[in-house]
Amino acid sequence: MLSNLLRDLPASANDAETFEAVLLRPDVKIERIVSTGQASPPDFWYCQPQSEWVLIIQGAAGLQLEGEAQERVLQVGDFVNIPAHCRHRVNWTRAEPPTIWLAVHYEYPAGERPE
């Protein structure tokens, strides 16, 4: 079980982000996301049925919310709440040190549960 967000990071040779559940409950999912330079594919936008609160623990990232002219540059300690159904994308993440996010997914629609 994951007990320290800054330890036991996945190998940097991995080309994909890693998503690790820290806590799963019927109405909330908390996960650690480790990014090593990844970004959303061109013209791709996330649009989730639940809200998501994210915090940068290490590294940095550029987060774009639909309708905002400028991306939000997130540094260590910065957080943002992304409402359900808000289209958003990750424009970039810092590779060194790896960018570590703490993500809290909440307000799941009735009948849906965290994975």
Contacts in CASP RR format, 6 or more apart in sequence:
PFRMAT RR
TARGET T0000
AUTHOR 0000-0000-0000
METHOD contacts of the structure
MODEL  1
MLSNLLRDLPASANDAETFEAVLLRPDVKIERIVSTGQASPPDFWYCQPQ
SEWVLIIQGAAGLQLEGEAQERVLQVGDFVNIPAHCRHRVNWTRAEPPTI
WLAVHYEYPAGERPE
2 8 0 8 1.000
2 20 0 8 1.000
2 21 0 8 1.000
2 22 0 8 1.000
2 32 0 8 1.000
5 22 0 8 1.000
5 32 0 8 1.000
5 57 0 8 1.000
5 100 0 8 1.000
5 102 0 8 1.000
6 57 0 8 1.000
6 58 0 8 1.000
6 100 0 8 1.000
9 34 0 8 1.000
9 98 0 8 1.000
9 100 0 8 1.000
10 18 0 8 1.000
10 34 0 8 1.000
12 36 0 8 1.000
12 95 0 8 1.000
12 98 0 8 1.000
14 36 0 8 1.000
15 38 0 8 1.000
16 38 0 8 1.000
17 33 0 8 1.000
17 34 0 8 1.000
17 35 0 8 1.000
17 36 0 8 1.000
17 38 0 8 1.000
18 32 0 8 1.000
18 33 0 8 1.000
18 34 0 8 1.000
19 31 0 8 1.000
19 32 0 8 1.000
19 33 0 8 1.000
20 31 0 8 1.000
20 32 0 8 1.000
20 33 0 8 1.000
20 34 0 8 1.000
21 29 0 8 1.000
21 30 0 8 1.000
21 31 0 8 1.000
21 114 0 8 1.000
22 30 0 8 1.000
22 31 0 8 1.000
22 32 0 8 1.000
22 102 0 8 1.000
23 29 0 8 1.000
23 30 0 8 1.000
24 114 0 8 1.000
25 114 0 8 1.000
26 108 0 8 1.000
26 113 0 8 1.000
26 114 0 8 1.000
27 106 0 8 1.000
27 107 0 8 1.000
27 108 0 8 1.000
28 104 0 8 1.000
28 105 0 8 1.000
28 106 0 8 1.000
28 108 0 8 1.000
28 114 0 8 1.000
29 104 0 8 1.000
29 105 0 8 1.000
29 106 0 8 1.000
29 114 0 8 1.000
29 115 0 8 1.000
30 102 0 8 1.000
30 103 0 8 1.000
30 104 0 8 1.000
30 105 0 8 1.000
31 102 0 8 1.000
31 103 0 8 1.000
31 105 0 8 1.000
32 57 0 8 1.000
32 100 0 8 1.000
32 101 0 8 1.000
32 102 0 8 1.000
32 103 0 8 1.000
33 100 0 8 1.000
33 101 0 8 1.000
33 102 0 8 1.000
33 103 0 8 1.000
34 98 0 8 1.000
34 99 0 8 1.000
34 100 0 8 1.000
34 101 0 8 1.000
35 61 0 8 1.000
35 90 0 8 1.000
35 93 0 8 1.000
35 94 0 8 1.000
35 95 0 8 1.000
35 98 0 8 1.000
35 99 0 8 1.000
35 100 0 8 1.000
35 101 0 8 1.000
36 93 0 8 1.000
36 95 0 8 1.000
36 98 0 8 1.000
36 99 0 8 1.000
37 92 0 8 1.000
37 93 0 8 1.000
37 94 0 8 1.000
37 95 0 8 1.000
37 99 0 8 1.000
38 90 0 8 1.000
38 93 0 8 1.000
39 89 0 8 1.000
39 90 0 8 1.000
39 91 0 8 1.000
39 92 0 8 1.000
39 93 0 8 1.000
40 46 0 8 1.000
40 89 0 8 1.000
40 90 0 8 1.000
40 91 0 8 1.000
44 89 0 8 1.000
45 66 0 8 1.000
45 87 0 8 1.000
45 88 0 8 1.000
45 89 0 8 1.000
46 87 0 8 1.000
46 88 0 8 1.000
46 89 0 8 1.000
47 85 0 8 1.000
47 86 0 8 1.000
47 87 0 8 1.000
47 88 0 8 1.000
48 82 0 8 1.000
48 84 0 8 1.000
48 85 0 8 1.000
48 105 0 8 1.000
49 84 0 8 1.000
49 85 0 8 1.000
49 108 0 8 1.000
49 109 0 8 1.000
49 112 0 8 1.000
50 84 0 8 1.000
50 105 0 8 1.000
50 106 0 8 1.000
50 107 0 8 1.000
50 108 0 8 1.000
50 109 0 8 1.000
50 112 0 8 1.000
51 81 0 8 1.000
51 82 0 8 1.000
51 83 0 8 1.000
51 84 0 8 1.000
51 105 0 8 1.000
51 106 0 8 1.000
51 107 0 8 1.000
52 81 0 8 1.000
52 82 0 8 1.000
52 103 0 8 1.000
52 104 0 8 1.000
52 105 0 8 1.000
52 106 0 8 1.000
53 79 0 8 1.000
53 80 0 8 1.000
53 81 0 8 1.000
53 82 0 8 1.000
53 103 0 8 1.000
53 104 0 8 1.000
53 106 0 8 1.000
54 63 0 8 1.000
54 74 0 8 1.000
54 79 0 8 1.000
54 80 0 8 1.000
54 82 0 8 1.000
54 101 0 8 1.000
54 102 0 8 1.000
54 103 0 8 1.000
54 104 0 8 1.000
55 77 0 8 1.000
55 78 0 8 1.000
55 79 0 8 1.000
55 101 0 8 1.000
55 102 0 8 1.000
55 103 0 8 1.000
56 74 0 8 1.000
56 75 0 8 1.000
56 76 0 8 1.000
56 77 0 8 1.000
56 78 0 8 1.000
56 79 0 8 1.000
56 99 0 8 1.000
56 100 0 8 1.000
56 101 0 8 1.000
57 76 0 8 1.000
57 77 0 8 1.000
57 100 0 8 1.000
57 101 0 8 1.000
57 102 0 8 1.000
58 76 0 8 1.000
58 97 0 8 1.000
58 98 0 8 1.000
58 99 0 8 1.000
58 100 0 8 1.000
59 75 0 8 1.000
59 76 0 8 1.000
59 93 0 8 1.000
59 94 0 8 1.000
59 97 0 8 1.000
59 98 0 8 1.000
59 99 0 8 1.000
59 100 0 8 1.000
60 73 0 8 1.000
60 74 0 8 1.000
60 75 0 8 1.000
60 76 0 8 1.000
60 93 0 8 1.000
60 94 0 8 1.000
60 99 0 8 1.000
61 73 0 8 1.000
61 74 0 8 1.000
61 90 0 8 1.000
61 91 0 8 1.000
61 92 0 8 1.000
61 93 0 8 1.000
61 94 0 8 1.000
61 99 0 8 1.000
61 101 0 8 1.000
62 71 0 8 1.000
62 72 0 8 1.000
62 73 0 8 1.000
62 74 0 8 1.000
62 90 0 8 1.000
62 91 0 8 1.000
62 92 0 8 1.000
62 93 0 8 1.000
63 71 0 8 1.000
63 72 0 8 1.000
63 74 0 8 1.000
63 80 0 8 1.000
63 88 0 8 1.000
63 89 0 8 1.000
63 90 0 8 1.000
63 91 0 8 1.000
64 71 0 8 1.000
64 72 0 8 1.000
64 88 0 8 1.000
64 89 0 8 1.000
64 90 0 8 1.000
64 91 0 8 1.000
65 72 0 8 1.000
65 82 0 8 1.000
65 86 0 8 1.000
65 87 0 8 1.000
65 88 0 8 1.000
66 86 0 8 1.000
66 87 0 8 1.000
66 88 0 8 1.000
71 91 0 8 1.000
72 78 0 8 1.000
72 80 0 8 1.000
74 80 0 8 1.000
82 88 0 8 1.000
84 107 0 8 1.000
84 109 0 8 1.000
93 99 0 8 1.000
105 114 0 8 1.000
108 114 0 8 1.000
END
